[in-house]
Every structure is written in structure tokens, then in C-alpha cells.
Amino acid sequence: MTSDSLRSRALAALLLNEPAEKAAAAGMLSADLPVDPDTLFPEPQGIPGRPGRPELVPPQKVKRRSMNSPQGRAALIHSLAHIEFNAINLALDILWRFPGMPDAFYRGWARVAREEALHFGMLRRHLESLGHAYGDMPAHDGLWEMAERTRGSLLARLALVPRTLEARGLDASPLVRSKLAEAGDHEGAAIIDIILRDEVGHVALGNTWYRHECARQGLDPVDQFKRLAAQYRAPRLRGPFNIEARLAAGFTEQELQVLHHDALGV
């Protein structure tokens, strides 16, 4: 066991409560650190570390506000910042939790953690420019709830977090960007451009390692995805889908056809 490794630092960062401190720790997950891929870390209390605010509520209790008001734009930026804070935690969690993978697996997710930390920082600063701070508004915890469900299965985690919930961001980003630009928030729209560019790579990483695990276990990726989605109660995805971004992220034509049929209930 390496006492100061990429995986041990990821676990330490995951336990941090203060958002800026966590983002800074994630941003320092250097590719030069030893990986220590084979250590099975005991799970500590307090995962994930998070601040006392925002208040976490069911998704239906997160109010939707008009983008025509400054408060509505701030609420959208706050919700995006919360998604990116959760995304930092998700990248850190997959790094420490699942041993025995090739070094490239861990180095890839360390890159994701660094980029999610950058996204969170951009959104947090933009939110502050709008007169608010991260934590000022309620948020929901859907992303982390799926992480909890899949804590015992790397295959399920890969299928249902990067390839499902995070891939929804590929679909939502063009509409979100358009709304911000139409409301005159060009800085917010530019941040969405950066996030979409990076998230294509994050989803692609999930696709790569999901197929790696399916091949290793002799499973058909499409059939297995259907089984995992049912077993872990994944939400049904609804269109419109960002086909260009999904293809760039490594989804196959067959997978996109199944996605379209499932969205229609066919």
C-alpha cells in the first residue's frame, strides 16, 4: 500500500466538507502520483463530505423560476453549481472505491475530478457575481443517490452514472446555453460551452470502461445496460437527445436507437 497515492488523496478529498477546499484538493490530483490500484480501503464515515448548505430537498420541491429575472438566472446557475459539486464527489468516489483496475482507469477519473473542480469554481464565481453564494438555495441529491445505489458494483456505477445521469447533461446543455444567452448572460453561456466540451470526454471515459468491464465479464453491453437500469431503478431518459455529443462521447448507433425507442416507450 502506498500511503500517499492518487487513490488515498481522492478519498481524503471526498471527505472534505468545505466546497472550495474540496475543489482545490481535487484539482491537485496530479498524474505524477502513484496510483496504488490494488489497495482495498475500508470505508470511513462521512462520505461524501459536504457543507451544511444547500438544504437538500426532493427534486419536485426545487422551485423553477423564470429566466427573465435575475433571481431565476441565479437559481439556474446555483443548480448547475450543485451538479458540478456532486460531479467532483462522483469522480473522487470511483477513484478510491473500486480497486484492481488498470492505472489508466484511475488517471482518467483523476482528470475528470480536476475538470469538475474547474467547472464548479467557474459557476461558483459567476453565481457570486449575481449576488448569491453556493448554498443559498435548496437543491436535490439525485446524482449522489445513484452513487449510493451502485456503491457495490463498478459495472453498475459506470452504466448508470457517467453513461446515464451525466450523459443527460449532454442533452440539456444546448437548451440551457440558449436560455442563458437569450437572457443576456453571455458569461454563463460561455461556461456551459466549456462544461459541454469537457463532459463529452467524461461520458466517453464511462463508455470506455463500461465496455471494458462488459468484455471482461463476457456481457453484451446493450442487454446488460437494460438489466442494470431496471435493477437499480434508473430514470427513463426522455428526449430530445444531443445525438452529435452522444456520438462524440462514444455511444454506438445501436445504443442511440435503443435509447430513442425506450424514450418513446416502444
C-alpha positions as CSV (number, residue, x, y, z in Angstrom):
1,M,0.0,0.0,0.0
2,T,1.2,3.5,-0.9
3,S,0.5,5.9,1.9
4,D,0.4,9.0,-0.4
5,S,-1.3,7.8,-3.6
6,L,-3.8,9.1,-6.1
7,R,-6.5,6.9,-4.6
8,S,-5.8,7.8,-1.0
9,R,-5.7,11.5,-1.8
10,A,-9.0,11.1,-3.7
11,L,-10.6,9.6,-0.6
12,A,-9.2,12.4,1.6
13,A,-10.6,15.0,-0.8
14,L,-14.0,13.2,-0.8
15,L,-14.3,13.6,2.9
16,L,-13.7,17.3,2.9
17,N,-16.8,19.4,3.7
18,E,-16.0,22.9,2.5
19,P,-16.6,23.2,-1.2
20,A,-13.7,25.4,-2.2
21,E,-11.3,23.2,-0.2
22,K,-12.7,20.1,-1.8
23,A,-12.4,21.6,-5.3
24,A,-8.8,22.6,-4.6
25,A,-7.9,19.1,-3.4
26,A,-9.5,17.6,-6.4
27,G,-7.6,20.0,-8.6
28,M,-4.3,18.8,-7.1
29,L,-4.8,15.1,-8.0
30,S,-1.6,15.0,-10.1
31,A,-1.0,12.5,-12.8
32,D,2.5,12.1,-11.3
33,L,1.2,10.5,-8.1
34,P,1.5,6.7,-7.7
35,V,-1.9,5.1,-8.2
36,D,-1.8,2.2,-5.7
37,P,-4.5,0.3,-7.6
38,D,-4.8,-2.8,-5.5
39,T,-5.4,-1.5,-2.0
40,L,-8.9,-2.1,-0.6
41,F,-9.6,0.9,1.6
42,P,-12.1,0.5,4.5
43,E,-15.0,2.8,4.0
44,P,-14.9,5.7,6.5
45,Q,-17.8,7.6,7.9
46,G,-18.8,10.9,6.4
47,I,-18.9,10.1,2.6
48,P,-19.4,12.4,0.9
49,G,-18.1,15.4,2.8
50,R,-20.5,18.3,2.1
51,P,-21.4,21.6,3.7
52,G,-24.4,22.2,5.8
53,R,-26.0,24.1,3.0
54,P,-27.6,23.9,0.5
55,E,-30.7,22.4,2.0
56,L,-31.3,19.1,0.2
57,V,-34.9,18.5,-0.8
58,P,-36.8,16.2,-3.2
59,P,-36.5,17.2,-6.9
60,Q,-40.1,18.3,-7.1
61,K,-39.5,20.8,-4.3
62,V,-36.8,22.7,-6.2
63,K,-38.6,25.7,-7.5
64,R,-38.4,26.6,-11.1
65,R,-38.1,30.4,-11.7
66,S,-38.4,32.4,-14.9
67,M,-35.1,33.1,-16.7
68,N,-36.4,36.7,-17.3
69,S,-35.5,37.6,-13.7
70,P,-32.0,37.9,-12.1
71,Q,-33.2,35.6,-9.4
72,G,-34.2,33.0,-12.0
73,R,-30.8,33.1,-13.7
74,A,-29.1,32.8,-10.3
75,A,-31.3,29.8,-9.4
76,L,-30.2,28.1,-12.6
77,I,-26.5,28.8,-12.0
78,H,-26.9,27.6,-8.5
79,S,-28.4,24.3,-9.6
80,L,-25.6,23.8,-12.1
81,A,-23.0,24.5,-9.4
82,H,-24.6,21.9,-7.3
83,I,-24.5,19.4,-10.1
84,E,-20.8,20.1,-10.6
85,F,-20.1,19.8,-6.8
86,N,-21.7,16.4,-6.9
87,A,-19.7,15.5,-10.0
88,I,-16.5,16.2,-8.1
89,N,-17.7,13.8,-5.4
90,L,-18.6,11.2,-8.0
91,A,-15.2,11.3,-9.7
92,L,-13.4,11.1,-6.3
93,D,-15.6,8.2,-5.2
94,I,-15.0,6.0,-8.2
95,L,-11.3,6.6,-7.8
96,W,-11.0,5.2,-4.2
97,R,-13.8,2.8,-4.1
98,F,-13.1,0.2,-6.8
99,P,-9.6,-1.5,-6.7
100,G,-8.0,-3.7,-9.2
101,M,-8.3,-1.7,-12.4
102,P,-5.6,-0.6,-14.7
103,D,-3.7,2.6,-13.9
104,A,-5.3,4.4,-16.9
105,F,-8.7,4.0,-15.2
106,Y,-7.7,5.9,-12.1
107,R,-5.7,8.5,-14.0
108,G,-8.7,9.1,-16.3
109,W,-11.0,9.7,-13.4
110,A,-8.5,12.0,-11.7
111,R,-8.6,14.1,-14.8
112,V,-12.4,14.2,-14.6
113,A,-12.2,15.3,-10.9
114,R,-9.8,18.1,-11.8
115,E,-12.1,19.3,-14.6
116,E,-15.2,19.1,-12.5
117,A,-13.5,21.2,-9.9
118,L,-12.7,23.8,-12.5
119,H,-16.4,23.8,-13.6
120,F,-17.6,24.2,-10.0
121,G,-15.2,27.1,-9.5
122,M,-16.4,28.9,-12.6
123,L,-20.0,28.5,-11.7
124,R,-19.5,29.5,-8.0
125,R,-17.7,32.7,-9.0
126,H,-20.3,33.5,-11.6
127,L,-23.0,32.9,-9.0
128,E,-21.3,35.3,-6.6
129,S,-21.2,37.9,-9.4
130,L,-25.0,37.6,-9.4
131,G,-25.2,38.4,-5.7
132,H,-25.5,34.8,-4.4
133,A,-23.3,32.1,-2.9
134,Y,-23.4,28.3,-3.3
135,G,-25.7,27.0,-0.6
136,D,-28.1,29.9,-0.7
137,M,-30.9,27.9,-2.4
138,P,-32.3,24.4,-2.0
139,A,-31.0,21.6,-4.2
140,H,-31.7,17.9,-4.7
141,D,-29.4,14.9,-4.4
142,G,-30.3,12.7,-7.3
143,L,-26.8,12.2,-8.6
144,W,-25.4,11.1,-5.3
145,E,-28.4,8.8,-4.6
146,M,-27.5,6.7,-7.7
147,A,-23.9,6.6,-6.4
148,E,-25.2,5.1,-3.2
149,R,-27.2,2.5,-5.0
150,T,-24.2,1.4,-7.1
151,R,-21.6,1.5,-4.4
152,G,-21.2,-2.3,-4.6
153,S,-20.8,-2.6,-8.4
154,L,-18.4,-0.9,-10.6
155,L,-20.3,-2.1,-13.7
156,A,-23.5,-0.6,-12.4
157,R,-21.7,2.7,-11.4
158,L,-20.2,3.0,-14.9
159,A,-23.5,2.2,-16.6
160,L,-25.8,4.5,-14.6
161,V,-23.7,7.5,-13.5
162,P,-21.5,8.7,-16.4
163,R,-23.4,6.9,-19.1
164,T,-26.9,7.7,-17.9
165,L,-27.2,10.6,-15.4
166,E,-24.2,12.6,-16.5
167,A,-25.0,11.9,-20.2
168,R,-28.3,13.8,-19.6
169,G,-26.1,16.9,-19.3
170,L,-25.0,16.4,-22.9
171,D,-28.7,16.6,-23.9
172,A,-29.6,19.5,-21.6
173,S,-26.6,21.8,-22.3
174,P,-27.7,23.3,-25.6
175,L,-31.1,24.4,-24.2
176,V,-29.5,25.7,-21.0
177,R,-26.9,27.6,-23.0
178,S,-29.6,29.1,-25.3
179,K,-31.7,30.2,-22.3
180,L,-28.7,32.0,-20.7
181,A,-27.7,33.7,-23.9
182,E,-31.2,34.8,-24.7
183,A,-31.4,36.3,-21.1
184,G,-28.2,38.2,-21.8
185,D,-26.0,36.1,-19.5
186,H,-23.2,35.6,-22.0
187,E,-20.7,34.7,-19.3
188,G,-22.9,31.9,-18.1
189,A,-23.4,30.7,-21.7
190,A,-19.6,30.6,-22.2
191,I,-19.2,28.4,-19.1
192,I,-21.8,26.0,-20.5
193,D,-19.7,25.7,-23.7
194,I,-16.7,24.7,-21.6
195,I,-18.7,22.2,-19.5
196,L,-20.2,20.5,-22.5
197,R,-16.8,20.2,-24.2
198,D,-15.3,18.5,-21.1
199,E,-18.4,16.4,-20.3
200,V,-18.2,14.7,-23.7
201,G,-14.8,13.4,-22.6
202,H,-16.2,12.4,-19.1
203,V,-19.0,10.4,-20.7
204,A,-16.6,8.9,-23.2
205,L,-14.5,7.7,-20.3
206,G,-17.5,6.0,-18.7
207,N,-18.3,4.3,-22.1
208,T,-14.7,3.1,-22.5
209,W,-14.6,1.4,-19.1
210,Y,-18.1,0.1,-19.2
211,R,-17.3,-1.7,-22.4
212,H,-14.0,-2.9,-20.9
213,E,-15.9,-4.4,-17.9
214,C,-18.6,-6.0,-20.1
215,A,-15.9,-7.6,-22.3
216,R,-14.0,-8.8,-19.2
217,Q,-17.2,-10.4,-17.9
218,G,-18.4,-11.7,-21.2
219,L,-21.5,-9.5,-21.2
220,D,-23.4,-7.8,-24.1
221,P,-23.2,-4.0,-23.3
222,V,-26.7,-3.2,-24.6
223,D,-28.5,-6.1,-22.9
224,Q,-26.6,-5.6,-19.7
225,F,-27.4,-1.9,-19.6
226,K,-31.1,-2.7,-19.7
227,R,-30.8,-5.2,-16.9
228,L,-28.8,-2.7,-14.7
229,A,-31.2,0.2,-15.4
230,A,-34.1,-2.0,-14.2
231,Q,-32.2,-3.4,-11.2
232,Y,-31.0,-0.1,-9.9
233,R,-34.2,1.9,-10.8
234,A,-32.5,4.3,-13.2
235,P,-34.8,7.1,-14.5
236,R,-36.2,6.7,-18.0
237,L,-34.4,9.1,-20.3
238,R,-36.5,11.4,-22.4
239,G,-35.6,13.4,-25.5
240,P,-34.6,15.5,-27.2
241,F,-31.1,13.9,-27.2
242,N,-27.9,15.6,-28.2
243,I,-27.0,13.0,-30.9
244,E,-23.8,14.7,-32.0
245,A,-22.5,14.9,-28.5
246,R,-23.5,11.4,-27.6
247,L,-21.8,10.0,-30.7
248,A,-18.7,12.0,-29.8
249,A,-18.9,10.5,-26.3
250,G,-18.7,7.0,-27.8
251,F,-22.4,5.9,-27.8
252,T,-23.0,3.5,-30.7
253,E,-25.7,3.9,-33.3
254,Q,-27.4,0.7,-31.8
255,E,-27.4,2.3,-28.3
256,L,-28.9,5.5,-29.6
257,Q,-31.6,3.6,-31.4
258,V,-32.5,1.7,-28.2
259,L,-32.4,5.0,-26.3
260,H,-34.8,6.5,-28.8
261,H,-37.2,3.6,-28.6
262,D,-37.1,3.4,-24.8
263,A,-37.9,7.2,-24.7
264,L,-40.9,6.6,-26.8
265,G,-42.0,3.6,-24.8
266,V,-41.6,1.3,-27.8
